[in-house]
Amino acid sequence: MPQLNPSPWFPILVFSWLVFLTIVVPKTLDHTFPNEPTTQSAQMLKTASWPWSW
């Protein structure tokens, strides 16, 4: 059963994680959004009751 031999697969795993951590992660962290989120005001809005005469 060759799939139980970790010899060829462990270096591939280490190399793929090395590439992922050195190339892909910094590129995604450098991404900026065009619209920065703004904080909402803490004011309570006044709601008026509906003037329905039932």
Number of C-alpha atoms within 10 A of each C-alpha: 4 7 8 7 9 9 10 10 12 11 11 11 10 11 12 11 13 12 11 12 12 10 11 12 11 11 10 9 8 8 8 8 7 6 6 7 7 6 6 6 6 6 6 6 6 6 6 6 6 6 6 5 4 3
